[in-house]
Amino acid sequence: MPYWHHPGTMGWAGGIGMLVLMALVLAALVAIAVVLVRRGPQPPGPGDTARRILDERFARGEIDQEEYERRRDALTRSK
């Protein structure tokens, strides 16, 4: 004999409540996953890459100090 007709059970309201609870748990898991992914390491911005390349060129001796400072100042002004 099916138990949902027994007077001590919740009937359809219990089934709907369980569906709502499962949806809330799933939404919470998705929200936690999104927060964890967004907290991960971020790729460097275009300004950081340009500054890194400029530093490397100066370190290799491709440009002199005057050229390095002029370009570095131009990069910091554009931000």
All heavy atoms as a GROMACS GRO file, in nm:
protein
  617
    1MET      N    1   0.084  -0.118   0.000
    1MET     CA    2   0.000   0.000   0.000
    1MET      C    3   0.089   0.124   0.000
    1MET      O    4   0.180   0.135   0.080
    1MET     CB    5  -0.089  -0.003   0.124
    1MET     CG    6  -0.168   0.120   0.145
    1MET     SD    7  -0.324   0.076   0.219
    1MET     CE    8  -0.425   0.197   0.146
    2PRO      N    9   0.061   0.220  -0.088
    2PRO     CA   10   0.142   0.342  -0.093
    2PRO      C   11   0.131   0.421   0.037
    2PRO      O   12   0.026   0.430   0.097
    2PRO     CB   13   0.082   0.420  -0.210
    2PRO     CG   14   0.004   0.322  -0.288
    2PRO     CD   15  -0.037   0.214  -0.194
    3TYR      N   16   0.245   0.481   0.076
    3TYR     CA   17   0.250   0.551   0.202
    3TYR      C   18   0.206   0.696   0.194
    3TYR      O   19   0.184   0.761   0.294
    3TYR     CB   20   0.392   0.545   0.259
    3TYR     CG   21   0.430   0.408   0.305
    3TYR    CD1   22   0.517   0.331   0.231
    3TYR    CD2   23   0.376   0.355   0.421
    3TYR    CE1   24   0.551   0.203   0.272
    3TYR    CE2   25   0.409   0.228   0.462
    3TYR     CZ   26   0.497   0.152   0.389
    3TYR     OH   27   0.530   0.027   0.430
    4TRP      N   28   0.193   0.754   0.076
    4TRP     CA   29   0.157   0.895   0.069
    4TRP      C   30   0.013   0.922   0.109
    4TRP      O   31  -0.024   1.036   0.129
    4TRP     CB   32   0.189   0.954  -0.068
    4TRP     CG   33   0.120   0.890  -0.183
    4TRP    CD1   34  -0.005   0.909  -0.224
    4TRP    CD2   35   0.177   0.795  -0.271
    4TRP    NE1   36  -0.033   0.833  -0.332
    4TRP    CE2   37   0.079   0.760  -0.365
    4TRP    CE3   38   0.303   0.733  -0.280
    4TRP    CZ2   39   0.101   0.668  -0.466
    4TRP    CZ3   40   0.324   0.642  -0.382
    4TRP    CH2   41   0.224   0.610  -0.473
    5HIS      N   42  -0.069   0.818   0.120
    5HIS     CA   43  -0.207   0.838   0.164
    5HIS      C   44  -0.219   0.825   0.315
    5HIS      O   45  -0.323   0.850   0.372
    5HIS     CB   46  -0.301   0.737   0.097
    5HIS     CG   47  -0.315   0.760  -0.049
    5HIS    ND1   48  -0.370   0.874  -0.101
    5HIS    CD2   49  -0.278   0.684  -0.156
    5HIS    CE1   50  -0.369   0.868  -0.234
    5HIS    NE2   51  -0.313   0.753  -0.269
    6HIS      N   52  -0.112   0.789   0.379
    6HIS     CA   53  -0.114   0.777   0.525
    6HIS      C   54  -0.123   0.916   0.585
    6HIS      O   55  -0.055   1.009   0.541
    6HIS     CB   56   0.015   0.706   0.570
    6HIS     CG   57   0.013   0.668   0.714
    6HIS    ND1   58   0.050   0.755   0.812
    6HIS    CD2   59  -0.022   0.552   0.777
    6HIS    CE1   60   0.039   0.695   0.929
    6HIS    NE2   61  -0.004   0.571   0.909
    7PRO      N   62  -0.202   0.938   0.688
    7PRO     CA   63  -0.221   1.073   0.742
    7PRO      C   64  -0.094   1.134   0.805
    7PRO      O   65  -0.087   1.254   0.822
    7PRO     CB   66  -0.330   1.056   0.849
    7PRO     CG   67  -0.351   0.911   0.866
    7PRO     CD   68  -0.288   0.840   0.751
    8GLY      N   69   0.007   1.055   0.835
    8GLY     CA   70   0.126   1.109   0.898
    8GLY      C   71   0.231   1.160   0.799
    8GLY      O   72   0.332   1.217   0.839
    9THR      N   73   0.210   1.144   0.668
    9THR     CA   74   0.310   1.188   0.570
    9THR      C   75   0.279   1.329   0.521
    9THR      O   76   0.171   1.383   0.544
    9THR     CB   77   0.314   1.093   0.450
    9THR    OG1   78   0.187   1.094   0.386
    9THR    CG2   79   0.351   0.952   0.492
   10MET      N   80   0.374   1.389   0.449
   10MET     CA   81   0.357   1.527   0.401
   10MET      C   82   0.287   1.534   0.266
   10MET      O   83   0.251   1.641   0.222
   10MET     CB   84   0.494   1.594   0.391
   10MET     CG   85   0.556   1.622   0.525
   10MET     SD   86   0.706   1.719   0.513
   10MET     CE   87   0.821   1.597   0.457
   11GLY      N   88   0.275   1.428   0.195
   11GLY     CA   89   0.207   1.429   0.066
   11GLY      C   90   0.286   1.503  -0.040
   11GLY      O   91   0.408   1.500  -0.043
   12TRP      N   92   0.214   1.572  -0.130
   12TRP     CA   93   0.279   1.642  -0.240
   12TRP      C   94   0.365   1.757  -0.193
   12TRP      O   95   0.466   1.791  -0.255
   12TRP     CB   96   0.174   1.694  -0.339
   12TRP     CG   97   0.112   1.584  -0.418
   12TRP    CD1   98  -0.010   1.529  -0.397
   12TRP    CD2   99   0.170   1.516  -0.528
   12TRP    NE1  100  -0.032   1.428  -0.487
   12TRP    CE2  101   0.077   1.418  -0.570
   12TRP    CE3  102   0.290   1.525  -0.594
   12TRP    CZ2  103   0.102   1.333  -0.675
   12TRP    CZ3  104   0.315   1.440  -0.699
   12TRP    CH2  105   0.222   1.345  -0.739
   13ALA      N  106   0.328   1.822  -0.085
   13ALA     CA  107   0.406   1.934  -0.034
   13ALA      C  108   0.548   1.890   0.003
   13ALA      O  109   0.644   1.964  -0.017
   13ALA     CB  110   0.337   1.997   0.086
   14GLY      N  111   0.562   1.770   0.055
   14GLY     CA  112   0.694   1.719   0.089
   14GLY      C  113   0.779   1.698  -0.034
   14GLY      O  114   0.899   1.728  -0.035
   15GLY      N  115   0.720   1.648  -0.141
   15GLY     CA  116   0.794   1.628  -0.266
   15GLY      C  117   0.839   1.759  -0.327
   15GLY      O  118   0.952   1.773  -0.374
   16ILE      N  119   0.750   1.858  -0.326
   16ILE     CA  120   0.785   1.990  -0.380
   16ILE      C  121   0.893   2.054  -0.292
   16ILE      O  122   0.986   2.115  -0.341
   16ILE     CB  123   0.660   2.079  -0.390
   16ILE    CG1  124   0.566   2.024  -0.497
   16ILE    CG2  125   0.698   2.223  -0.420
   16ILE    CD1  126   0.432   2.092  -0.502
   17GLY      N  127   0.881   2.037  -0.160
   17GLY     CA  128   0.981   2.091  -0.068
   17GLY      C  129   1.119   2.030  -0.094
   17GLY      O  130   1.220   2.099  -0.089
   18MET      N  131   1.123   1.901  -0.122
   18MET     CA  132   1.250   1.834  -0.151
   18MET      C  133   1.310   1.887  -0.282
   18MET      O  134   1.431   1.905  -0.292
   18MET     CB  135   1.231   1.683  -0.159
   18MET     CG  136   1.211   1.618  -0.024
   18MET     SD  137   1.350   1.644   0.088
   18MET     CE  138   1.473   1.544   0.009
   19LEU      N  139   1.227   1.910  -0.382
   19LEU     CA  140   1.277   1.966  -0.508
   19LEU      C  141   1.336   2.106  -0.487
   19LEU      O  142   1.441   2.138  -0.540
   19LEU     CB  143   1.165   1.970  -0.612
   19LEU     CG  144   1.124   1.836  -0.673
   19LEU    CD1  145   1.004   1.856  -0.764
   19LEU    CD2  146   1.240   1.776  -0.749
   20VAL      N  147   1.266   2.186  -0.406
   20VAL     CA  148   1.316   2.321  -0.378
   20VAL      C  149   1.447   2.313  -0.301
   20VAL      O  150   1.543   2.386  -0.331
   20VAL     CB  151   1.210   2.402  -0.299
   20VAL    CG1  152   1.267   2.532  -0.245
   20VAL    CG2  153   1.089   2.429  -0.387
   21LEU      N  154   1.456   2.223  -0.205
   21LEU     CA  155   1.578   2.207  -0.128
   21LEU      C  156   1.694   2.162  -0.216
   21LEU      O  157   1.805   2.215  -0.206
   21LEU     CB  158   1.556   2.106  -0.014
   21LEU     CG  159   1.676   2.080   0.076
   21LEU    CD1  160   1.716   2.207   0.148
   21LEU    CD2  161   1.645   1.969   0.174
   22MET      N  162   1.669   2.068  -0.306
   22MET     CA  163   1.775   2.022  -0.397
   22MET      C  164   1.820   2.135  -0.489
   22MET      O  165   1.938   2.150  -0.517
   22MET     CB  166   1.727   1.902  -0.479
   22MET     CG  167   1.720   1.775  -0.397
   22MET     SD  168   1.692   1.624  -0.491
   22MET     CE  169   1.554   1.662  -0.591
   23ALA      N  170   1.726   2.218  -0.536
   23ALA     CA  171   1.762   2.330  -0.622
   23ALA      C  172   1.847   2.432  -0.546
   23ALA      O  173   1.944   2.486  -0.600
   23ALA     CB  174   1.636   2.397  -0.676
   24LEU      N  175   1.814   2.457  -0.419
   24LEU     CA  176   1.893   2.550  -0.338
   24LEU      C  177   2.035   2.496  -0.313
   24LEU      O  178   2.132   2.572  -0.320
   24LEU     CB  179   1.823   2.577  -0.206
   24LEU     CG  180   1.698   2.663  -0.212
   24LEU    CD1  181   1.630   2.670  -0.075
   24LEU    CD2  182   1.731   2.802  -0.261
   25VAL      N  183   2.046   2.368  -0.286
   25VAL     CA  184   2.178   2.308  -0.265
   25VAL      C  185   2.260   2.316  -0.394
   25VAL      O  186   2.379   2.352  -0.391
   25VAL     CB  187   2.165   2.162  -0.216
   25VAL    CG1  188   2.298   2.090  -0.221
   25VAL    CG2  189   2.107   2.159  -0.075
   26LEU      N  190   2.199   2.286  -0.507
   26LEU     CA  191   2.270   2.294  -0.635
   26LEU      C  192   2.313   2.438  -0.664
   26LEU      O  193   2.427   2.462  -0.706
   26LEU     CB  194   2.181   2.242  -0.748
   26LEU     CG  195   2.244   2.240  -0.886
   26LEU    CD1  196   2.367   2.149  -0.889
   26LEU    CD2  197   2.143   2.197  -0.990
   27ALA      N  198   2.228   2.535  -0.637
   27ALA     CA  199   2.262   2.675  -0.659
   27ALA      C  200   2.377   2.717  -0.567
   27ALA      O  201   2.467   2.791  -0.609
   27ALA     CB  202   2.140   2.764  -0.635
   28ALA      N  203   2.378   2.670  -0.444
   28ALA     CA  204   2.487   2.702  -0.352
   28ALA      C  205   2.618   2.642  -0.401
   28ALA      O  206   2.724   2.707  -0.395
   28ALA     CB  207   2.455   2.651  -0.212
   29LEU      N  208   2.616   2.519  -0.451
   29LEU     CA  209   2.738   2.457  -0.504
   29LEU      C  210   2.792   2.533  -0.625
   29LEU      O  211   2.913   2.553  -0.638
   29LEU     CB  212   2.711   2.311  -0.540
   29LEU     CG  213   2.690   2.217  -0.421
   29LEU    CD1  214   2.650   2.078  -0.471
   29LEU    CD2  215   2.813   2.210  -0.334
   30VAL      N  216   2.703   2.576  -0.713
   30VAL     CA  217   2.745   2.653  -0.831
   30VAL      C  218   2.804   2.787  -0.787
   30VAL      O  219   2.908   2.830  -0.838
   30VAL     CB  220   2.627   2.673  -0.928
   30VAL    CG1  221   2.660   2.775  -1.035
   30VAL    CG2  222   2.588   2.540  -0.991
   31ALA      N  223   2.742   2.853  -0.690
   31ALA     CA  224   2.793   2.981  -0.641
   31ALA      C  225   2.931   2.964  -0.578
   31ALA      O  226   3.022   3.047  -0.601
   31ALA     CB  227   2.696   3.041  -0.539
   32ILE      N  228   2.952   2.859  -0.502
   32ILE     CA  229   3.084   2.834  -0.442
   32ILE      C  230   3.187   2.808  -0.551
   32ILE      O  231   3.299   2.859  -0.544
   32ILE     CB  232   3.075   2.715  -0.343
   32ILE    CG1  233   2.996   2.757  -0.220
   32ILE    CG2  234   3.213   2.665  -0.304
   32ILE    CD1  235   2.961   2.644  -0.126
   33ALA      N  236   3.152   2.731  -0.653
   33ALA     CA  237   3.245   2.703  -0.762
   33ALA      C  238   3.283   2.831  -0.835
   33ALA      O  239   3.400   2.853  -0.869
   33ALA     CB  240   3.184   2.602  -0.860
   34VAL      N  241   3.187   2.919  -0.859
   34VAL     CA  242   3.215   3.046  -0.929
   34VAL      C  243   3.309   3.133  -0.846
   34VAL      O  244   3.404   3.190  -0.898
   34VAL     CB  245   3.083   3.120  -0.960
   34VAL    CG1  246   3.109   3.263  -1.001
   34VAL    CG2  247   3.005   3.046  -1.067
   35VAL      N  248   3.286   3.141  -0.716
   35VAL     CA  249   3.373   3.221  -0.629
   35VAL      C  250   3.515   3.165  -0.630
   35VAL      O  251   3.612   3.240  -0.639
   35VAL     CB  252   3.315   3.226  -0.486
   35VAL    CG1  253   3.417   3.280  -0.387
   35VAL    CG2  254   3.189   3.309  -0.483
   36LEU      N  255   3.529   3.034  -0.622
   36LEU     CA  256   3.662   2.974  -0.621
   36LEU      C  257   3.736   2.995  -0.753
   36LEU      O  258   3.857   3.019  -0.754
   36LEU     CB  259   3.653   2.825  -0.589
   36LEU     CG  260   3.612   2.791  -0.446
   36LEU    CD1  261   3.595   2.641  -0.429
   36LEU    CD2  262   3.711   2.846  -0.346
   37VAL      N  263   3.665   2.988  -0.864
   37VAL     CA  264   3.728   3.009  -0.994
   37VAL      C  265   3.772   3.154  -1.010
   37VAL      O  266   3.881   3.182  -1.061
   37VAL     CB  267   3.632   2.967  -1.108
   37VAL    CG1  268   3.681   3.017  -1.242
   37VAL    CG2  269   3.616   2.816  -1.110
   38ARG      N  270   3.692   3.247  -0.965
   38ARG     CA  271   3.727   3.390  -0.978
   38ARG      C  272   3.843   3.430  -0.889
   38ARG      O  273   3.910   3.528  -0.916
   38ARG     CB  274   3.606   3.477  -0.948
   38ARG     CG  275   3.503   3.473  -1.056
   38ARG     CD  276   3.394   3.572  -1.030
   38ARG     NE  277   3.296   3.569  -1.137
   38ARG     CZ  278   3.187   3.639  -1.138
   38ARG    NH1  279   3.161   3.720  -1.037
   38ARG    NH2  280   3.102   3.632  -1.237
   39ARG      N  281   3.866   3.356  -0.781
   39ARG     CA  282   3.976   3.388  -0.690
   39ARG      C  283   4.109   3.336  -0.741
   39ARG      O  284   4.212   3.367  -0.684
   39ARG     CB  285   3.950   3.329  -0.553
   39ARG     CG  286   3.848   3.404  -0.474
   39ARG     CD  287   3.839   3.345  -0.338
   39ARG     NE  288   3.797   3.446  -0.244
   39ARG     CZ  289   3.789   3.427  -0.115
   39ARG    NH1  290   3.823   3.312  -0.063
   39ARG    NH2  291   3.749   3.523  -0.037
   40GLY      N  292   4.109   3.256  -0.844
   40GLY     CA  293   4.232   3.198  -0.897
   40GLY      C  294   4.325   3.303  -0.954
   40GLY      O  295   4.292   3.422  -0.962
   41PRO      N  296   4.444   3.262  -0.993
   41PRO     CA  297   4.540   3.358  -1.049
   41PRO      C  298   4.486   3.423  -1.177
   41PRO      O  299   4.429   3.356  -1.262
   41PRO     CB  300   4.664   3.275  -1.076
   41PRO     CG  301   4.618   3.134  -1.080
   41PRO     CD  302   4.495   3.126  -0.995
   42GLN      N  303   4.506   3.552  -1.187
   42GLN     CA  304   4.458   3.627  -1.303
   42GLN      C  305   4.573   3.648  -1.401
   42GLN      O  306   4.686   3.669  -1.360
   42GLN     CB  307   4.402   3.763  -1.259
   42GLN     CG  308   4.286   3.752  -1.162
   42GLN     CD  309   4.165   3.688  -1.223
   42GLN    OE1  310   4.136   3.710  -1.340
   42GLN    NE2  311   4.094   3.608  -1.147
   43PRO      N  312   4.547   3.643  -1.531
   43PRO     CA  313   4.653   3.669  -1.628
   43PRO      C  314   4.696   3.815  -1.620
   43PRO      O  315   4.617   3.902  -1.583
   43PRO     CB  316   4.586   3.639  -1.763
   43PRO     CG  317   4.441   3.652  -1.738
   43PRO     CD  318   4.419   3.615  -1.594
   44PRO      N  319   4.821   3.842  -1.650
   44PRO     CA  320   4.868   3.980  -1.643
   44PRO      C  321   4.796   4.067  -1.745
   44PRO      O  322   4.761   4.023  -1.855
   44PRO     CB  323   5.017   3.971  -1.673
   44PRO     CG  324   5.033   3.844  -1.748
   44PRO     CD  325   4.925   3.752  -1.698
   45GLY      N  326   4.775   4.192  -1.708
   45GLY     CA  327   4.710   4.286  -1.798
   45GLY      C  328   4.806   4.330  -1.908
   45GLY      O  329   4.926   4.302  -1.904
   46PRO      N  330   4.756   4.400  -2.010
   46PRO     CA  331   4.842   4.441  -2.121
   46PRO      C  332   4.952   4.537  -2.078
   46PRO      O  333   5.062   4.534  -2.130
   46PRO     CB  334   4.746   4.507  -2.220
   46PRO     CG  335   4.620   4.528  -2.148
   46PRO     CD  336   4.619   4.437  -2.029
   47GLY      N  337   4.925   4.621  -1.978
   47GLY     CA  338   5.027   4.714  -1.929
   47GLY      C  339   5.141   4.639  -1.861
   47GLY      O  340   5.257   4.675  -1.874
   48ASP      N  341   5.108   4.534  -1.787
   48ASP     CA  342   5.210   4.454  -1.720
   48ASP      C  343   5.300   4.385  -1.821
   48ASP      O  344   5.421   4.377  -1.803
   48ASP     CB  345   5.146   4.351  -1.628
   48ASP     CG  346   5.066   4.416  -1.515
   48ASP    OD1  347   5.097   4.532  -1.481
   48ASP    OD2  348   4.975   4.350  -1.463
   49THR      N  349   5.241   4.335  -1.928
   49THR     CA  350   5.317   4.267  -2.032
   49THR      C  351   5.411   4.364  -2.102
   49THR      O  352   5.528   4.333  -2.126
   49THR     CB  353   5.223   4.201  -2.134
   49THR    OG1  354   5.134   4.115  -2.064
   49THR    CG2  355   5.299   4.121  -2.236
   50ALA      N  356   5.361   4.483  -2.133
   50ALA     CA  357   5.444   4.582  -2.200
   50ALA      C  358   5.561   4.624  -2.111
   50ALA      O  359   5.675   4.637  -2.157
   50ALA     CB  360   5.360   4.704  -2.238
   51ARG      N  361   5.535   4.642  -1.984
   51ARG     CA  362   5.642   4.681  -1.891
   51ARG      C  363   5.745   4.569  -1.878
   51ARG      O  364   5.865   4.594  -1.872
   51ARG     CB  365   5.580   4.716  -1.755
   51ARG     CG  366   5.680   4.751  -1.648
   51ARG     CD  367   5.755   4.879  -1.683
   51ARG     NE  368   5.863   4.902  -1.592
   51ARG     CZ  369   5.853   4.978  -1.484
   51ARG    NH1  370   5.741   5.037  -1.454
   51ARG    NH2  371   5.957   4.994  -1.405
   52ARG      N  372   5.699   4.446  -1.873
   52ARG     CA  373   5.791   4.332  -1.863
   52ARG      C  374   5.881   4.324  -1.986
   52ARG      O  375   6.003   4.304  -1.975
   52ARG     CB  376   5.712   4.203  -1.847
   52ARG     CG  377   5.800   4.079  -1.828
   52ARG     CD  378   5.716   3.953  -1.817
   52ARG     NE  379   5.619   3.936  -1.923
   52ARG     CZ  380   5.647   3.891  -2.046
   52ARG    NH1  381   5.769   3.859  -2.078
   52ARG    NH2  382   5.552   3.878  -2.136
   53ILE      N  383   5.823   4.344  -2.104
   53ILE     CA  384   5.902   4.341  -2.228
   53ILE      C  385   6.004   4.455  -2.228
   53ILE      O  386   6.120   4.435  -2.265
   53ILE     CB  387   5.810   4.348  -2.351
   53ILE    CG1  388   5.727   4.220  -2.362
   53ILE    CG2  389   5.890   4.373  -2.478
   53ILE    CD1  390   5.617   4.227  -2.466
   54LEU      N  391   5.961   4.573  -2.183
   54LEU     CA  392   6.053   4.687  -2.177
   54LEU      C  393   6.168   4.659  -2.081
   54LEU      O  394   6.285   4.686  -2.113
   54LEU     CB  395   5.976   4.812  -2.134
   54LEU     CG  396   6.057   4.941  -2.127
   54LEU    CD1  397   6.110   4.979  -2.266
   54LEU    CD2  398   5.973   5.053  -2.068
   55ASP      N  399   6.136   4.602  -1.964
   55ASP     CA  400   6.241   4.568  -1.868
   55ASP      C  401   6.340   4.467  -1.927
   55ASP      O  402   6.462   4.479  -1.908
   55ASP     CB  403   6.180   4.512  -1.741
   55ASP     CG  404   6.104   4.617  -1.660
   55ASP    OD1  405   6.127   4.737  -1.684
   55ASP    OD2  406   6.023   4.577  -1.574
   56GLU      N  407   6.287   4.368  -1.999
   56GLU     CA  408   6.374   4.266  -2.059
   56GLU      C  409   6.465   4.327  -2.166
   56GLU      O  410   6.583   4.294  -2.174
   56GLU     CB  411   6.291   4.154  -2.120
   56GLU     CG  412   6.223   4.066  -2.015
   56GLU     CD  413   6.127   3.966  -2.077
   56GLU    OE1  414   6.112   3.963  -2.203
   56GLU    OE2  415   6.066   3.890  -2.000
   57ARG      N  416   6.410   4.417  -2.248
   57ARG     CA  417   6.492   4.480  -2.352
   57ARG      C  418   6.603   4.564  -2.290
   57ARG      O  419   6.716   4.565  -2.339
   57ARG     CB  420   6.405   4.567  -2.442
   57ARG     CG  421   6.313   4.484  -2.533
   57ARG     CD  422   6.240   4.570  -2.631
   57ARG     NE  423   6.337   4.631  -2.722
   57ARG     CZ  424   6.311   4.738  -2.796
   57ARG    NH1  425   6.194   4.796  -2.791
   57ARG    NH2  426   6.403   4.788  -2.876
   58PHE      N  427   6.573   4.634  -2.182
   58PHE     CA  428   6.674   4.713  -2.113
   58PHE      C  429   6.780   4.622  -2.051
   58PHE      O  430   6.900   4.650  -2.059
   58PHE     CB  431   6.610   4.801  -2.008
   58PHE     CG  432   6.706   4.886  -1.932
   58PHE    CD1  433   6.780   4.984  -1.996
   58PHE    CD2  434   6.724   4.870  -1.795
   58PHE    CE1  435   6.870   5.064  -1.926
   58PHE    CE2  436   6.813   4.949  -1.725
   58PHE     CZ  437   6.886   5.046  -1.791
   59ALA      N  438   6.736   4.511  -1.992
   59ALA     CA  439   6.830   4.418  -1.929
   59ALA      C  440   6.923   4.354  -2.032
   59ALA      O  441   7.039   4.328  -2.003
   59ALA     CB  442   6.753   4.311  -1.853
   60ARG      N  443   6.872   4.329  -2.152
   60ARG     CA  444   6.956   4.269  -2.258
   60ARG      C  445   7.046   4.372  -2.325
   60ARG      O  446   7.133   4.336  -2.404
   60ARG     CB  447   6.867   4.204  -2.364
   60ARG     CG  448   6.805   4.073  -2.321
   60ARG     CD  449   6.745   3.998  -2.438
   60ARG     NE  450   6.638   4.074  -2.501
   60ARG     CZ  451   6.508   4.054  -2.482
   60ARG    NH1  452   6.467   3.961  -2.400
   60ARG    NH2  453   6.419   4.127  -2.546
   61GLY      N  454   7.024   4.500  -2.297
   61GLY     CA  455   7.106   4.604  -2.358
   61GLY      C  456   7.058   4.649  -2.494
   61GLY      O  457   7.131   4.717  -2.567
   62GLU      N  458   6.936   4.616  -2.532
   62GLU     CA  459   6.882   4.657  -2.661
   62GLU      C  460   6.850   4.806  -2.665
   62GLU      O  461   6.852   4.867  -2.772
   62GLU     CB  462   6.756   4.576  -2.694
   62GLU     CG  463   6.782   4.428  -2.716
   62GLU     CD  464   6.654   4.351  -2.742
   62GLU    OE1  465   6.548   4.414  -2.765
   62GLU    OE2  466   6.660   4.228  -2.739
   63ILE      N  467   6.817   4.863  -2.549
   63ILE     CA  468   6.788   5.006  -2.541
   63ILE      C  469   6.871   5.065  -2.427
   63ILE      O  470   6.904   4.996  -2.330
   63ILE     CB  471   6.637   5.034  -2.520
   63ILE    CG1  472   6.585   4.965  -2.395
   63ILE    CG2  473   6.556   4.995  -2.642
   63ILE    CD1  474   6.441   4.996  -2.362
   64ASP      N  475   6.904   5.195  -2.438
   64ASP     CA  476   6.982   5.258  -2.332
   64ASP      C  477   6.889   5.311  -2.222
   64ASP      O  478   6.767   5.303  -2.233
   64ASP     CB  479   7.070   5.369  -2.389
   64ASP     CG  480   6.990   5.481  -2.456
   64ASP    OD1  481   6.867   5.472  -2.459
   64ASP    OD2  482   7.053   5.577  -2.504
   65GLN      N  483   6.948   5.366  -2.116
   65GLN     CA  484   6.870   5.409  -2.002
   65GLN      C  485   6.775   5.524  -2.037
   65GLN      O  486   6.661   5.527  -1.991
   65GLN     CB  487   6.963   5.453  -1.888
   65GLN     CG  488   6.886   5.487  -1.762
   65GLN     CD  489   6.978   5.511  -1.644
   65GLN    OE1  490   7.097   5.493  -1.652
   65GLN    NE2  491   6.919   5.552  -1.533
   66GLU      N  492   6.819   5.616  -2.122
   66GLU     CA  493   6.733   5.728  -2.161
   66GLU      C  494   6.608   5.678  -2.235
   66GLU      O  495   6.496   5.721  -2.206
   66GLU     CB  496   6.812   5.824  -2.250
   66GLU     CG  497   6.732   5.945  -2.294
   66GLU     CD  498   6.815   6.035  -2.384
   66GLU    OE1  499   6.936   6.051  -2.359
   66GLU    OE2  500   6.755   6.088  -2.480
   67GLU      N  501   6.628   5.588  -2.329
   67GLU     CA  502   6.515   5.530  -2.404
   67GLU      C  503   6.424   5.452  -2.310
   67GLU      O  504   6.301   5.459  -2.319
   67GLU     CB  505   6.568   5.440  -2.515
   67GLU     CG  506   6.460   5.374  -2.599
   67GLU     CD  507   6.391   5.472  -2.692
   67GLU    OE1  508   6.440   5.585  -2.711
   67GLU    OE2  509   6.286   5.433  -2.749
   68TYR      N  510   6.484   5.376  -2.219
   68TYR     CA  511   6.407   5.297  -2.122
   68TYR      C  512   6.319   5.388  -2.038
   68TYR      O  513   6.198   5.364  -2.023
   68TYR     CB  514   6.502   5.217  -2.032
   68TYR     CG  515   6.432   5.149  -1.917
   68TYR    CD1  516   6.359   5.033  -1.936
   68TYR    CD2  517   6.439   5.202  -1.787
   68TYR    CE1  518   6.295   4.971  -1.830
   68TYR    CE2  519   6.375   5.141  -1.682
   68TYR     CZ  520   6.303   5.026  -1.703
   68TYR     OH  521   6.239   4.965  -1.599
   69GLU      N  522   6.376   5.493  -1.982
   69GLU     CA  523   6.299   5.584  -1.896
   69GLU      C  524   6.190   5.656  -1.974
   69GLU      O  525   6.079   5.676  -1.922
   69GLU     CB  526   6.394   5.684  -1.829
   69GLU     CG  527   6.483   5.620  -1.725
   69GLU     CD  528   6.589   5.714  -1.672
   69GLU    OE1  529   6.599   5.829  -1.721
   69GLU    OE2  530   6.662   5.673  -1.580
   70ARG      N  531   6.219   5.694  -2.098
   70ARG     CA  532   6.118   5.762  -2.180
   70ARG      C  533   5.999   5.671  -2.206
   70ARG      O  534   5.883   5.710  -2.190
   70ARG     CB  535   6.181   5.807  -2.311
   70ARG     CG  536   6.089   5.890  -2.399
   70ARG     CD  537   6.159   5.939  -2.524
   70ARG     NE  538   6.198   5.830  -2.612
   70ARG     CZ  539   6.115   5.767  -2.696
   70ARG    NH1  540   5.989   5.803  -2.702
   70ARG    NH2  541   6.158   5.670  -2.774
   71ARG      N  542   6.028   5.548  -2.243
   71ARG     CA  543   5.918   5.453  -2.271
   71ARG      C  544   5.845   5.412  -2.144
   71ARG      O  545   5.723   5.393  -2.145
   71ARG     CB  546   5.972   5.331  -2.345
   71ARG     CG  547   6.017   5.364  -2.485
   71ARG     CD  548   6.070   5.243  -2.555
   71ARG     NE  549   6.120   5.278  -2.688
   71ARG     CZ  550   6.101   5.204  -2.795
   71ARG    NH1  551   6.036   5.092  -2.787
   71ARG    NH2  552   6.148   5.243  -2.911
   72ARG      N  553   5.918   5.395  -2.034
   72ARG     CA  554   5.854   5.360  -1.907
   72ARG      C  555   5.758   5.470  -1.864
   72ARG      O  556   5.646   5.443  -1.822
   72ARG     CB  557   5.960   5.337  -1.800
   72ARG     CG  558   5.901   5.291  -1.668
   72ARG     CD  559   6.000   5.301  -1.557
   72ARG     NE  560   6.039   5.442  -1.542
   72ARG     CZ  561   6.153   5.484  -1.491
   72ARG    NH1  562   6.241   5.397  -1.450
   72ARG    NH2  563   6.179   5.613  -1.481
   73ASP      N  564   5.802   5.595  -1.878
   73ASP     CA  565   5.715   5.707  -1.842
   73ASP      C  566   5.591   5.712  -1.932
   73ASP      O  567   5.482   5.742  -1.887
   73ASP     CB  568   5.792   5.839  -1.851
   73ASP     CG  569   5.899   5.850  -1.743
   73ASP    OD1  570   5.892   5.775  -1.644
   73ASP    OD2  571   5.991   5.934  -1.760
   74ALA      N  572   5.611   5.681  -2.060
   74ALA     CA  573   5.497   5.679  -2.152
   74ALA      C  574   5.397   5.570  -2.112
   74ALA      O  575   5.274   5.589  -2.121
   74ALA     CB  576   5.545   5.659  -2.294
   75LEU      N  577   5.448   5.455  -2.068
   75LEU     CA  578   5.358   5.347  -2.025
   75LEU      C  579   5.281   5.384  -1.898
   75LEU      O  580   5.163   5.353  -1.886
   75LEU     CB  581   5.438   5.219  -2.002
   75LEU     CG  582   5.484   5.143  -2.125
   75LEU    CD1  583   5.573   5.027  -2.084
   75LEU    CD2  584   5.366   5.093  -2.205
   76THR      N  585   5.348   5.448  -1.803
   76THR     CA  586   5.280   5.483  -1.679
   76THR      C  587   5.180   5.596  -1.699
   76THR      O  588   5.080   5.602  -1.630
   76THR     CB  589   5.381   5.521  -1.568
   76THR    OG1  590   5.465   5.626  -1.614
   76THR    CG2  591   5.464   5.402  -1.528
   77ARG      N  592   5.205   5.685  -1.795
   77ARG     CA  593   5.108   5.793  -1.824
   77ARG      C  594   4.983   5.738  -1.890
   77ARG      O  595   4.876   5.792  -1.873
   77ARG     CB  596   5.172   5.898  -1.915
   77ARG     CG  597   5.256   5.998  -1.844
   77ARG     CD  598   5.286   6.115  -1.935
   77ARG     NE  599   5.341   6.070  -2.063
   77ARG     CZ  600   5.470   6.074  -2.094
   77ARG    NH1  601   5.557   6.120  -2.009
   77ARG    NH2  602   5.511   6.033  -2.213
   78SER      N  603   4.996   5.633  -1.968
   78SER     CA  604   4.880   5.582  -2.044
   78SER      C  605   4.783   5.504  -1.956
   78SER      O  606   4.673   5.476  -1.998
   78SER     CB  607   4.927   5.494  -2.160
   78SER     OG  608   4.990   5.377  -2.109
   79LYS      N  609   4.821   5.468  -1.834
   79LYS     CA  610   4.731   5.390  -1.747
   79LYS      C  611   4.630   5.476  -1.680
   79LYS      O  612   4.628   5.580  -1.648
   79LYS     CB  613   4.812   5.315  -1.640
   79LYS     CG  614   4.884   5.197  -1.699
   79LYS     CD  615   4.950   5.119  -1.590
   79LYS     CE  616   5.021   4.999  -1.646
   79LYS     NZ  617   5.086   4.921  -1.546
   0.00000   0.00000   0.00000
